Amino acid sequence: MKRRHFIASAGLLASTGTTAKTAAKKPLLHHVFFWLNNPNSKEDKQQLIKGLKALKGIPSIKEIHIGTLASTEKREVVDTSWDVSELMFFDDEAGQKVYQDHPIHVDFVKNYAHLWKKVLVYDSVDA
């Protein structure tokens, strides 16, 4: 009986330690949608995509996906009004803050903001 109790207690302690670490540092997803001033301009879209690709140089970005509309089924719940999106993964909120203040991001906004009329950002952490 004592051995079973020890094994159960050790498992509980190990899982509690992992949970405490996870709670303190949650991955953050940063999803940004852009609406272009000139949505029919292939050049403007490519210029924005080029600028977004330059953001890969920011070390706190763990992964980045740059996308355009997929040709999936049109349904009432699917928003197809945007032109370009980016999805970034960070280790935590501190990493996202580093990205926001990084000179590459500051230059991106300065050099490419003229291309878009609207931007929406959705940040989330693991539930």
CORKA-V122475 format. One record per pair of residues at least 24 apart in sequence whose ideal C-beta (glycine too) atoms are under 8 Angstrom apart, sorted by the first residue. I is the first residue (numbers start at 1). GAP is how many residues later the second one is. Records with the same first field share a line. If there is no record, write none. Layout:
I=GAP ; GAP
This chain:
22=104
25=66 ; 67
26=66 ; 67 ; 99 ; 100
27=62 ; 63 ; 64 ; 65 ; 98 ; 99
28=61 ; 62 ; 63 ; 64 ; 65 ; 67 ; 68 ; 95 ; 96 ; 97
29=58 ; 59 ; 60 ; 61 ; 94 ; 95 ; 96
30=56 ; 57 ; 58 ; 59 ; 60 ; 66 ; 69 ; 91 ; 92 ; 93
31=54 ; 55 ; 56 ; 57 ; 90 ; 91 ; 92 ; 93
32=53 ; 54 ; 55 ; 56 ; 87 ; 88 ; 89 ; 90
33=49 ; 51 ; 52 ; 86 ; 87 ; 88 ; 89
34=48 ; 49 ; 50 ; 51 ; 81 ; 82 ; 84 ; 85
35=46 ; 47 ; 48 ; 81 ; 82 ; 83 ; 84
36=47 ; 48 ; 79 ; 80 ; 81
37=77 ; 78 ; 79 ; 80
38=77
39=44
44=71
45=38 ; 39
47=65 ; 68
48=35 ; 36 ; 64 ; 67 ; 68
49=35
51=57 ; 60 ; 61
52=32 ; 34 ; 56
54=50 ; 54
55=31 ; 33 ; 44 ; 49 ; 50 ; 53
57=47
58=40 ; 41 ; 44 ; 46 ; 47
59=39
60=30 ; 31 ; 35 ; 36 ; 38 ; 39 ; 42
61=27 ; 28 ; 29 ; 34 ; 38
62=26 ; 27 ; 28 ; 29 ; 33
63=25 ; 26
64=24 ; 25
82=38
93=32
96=27
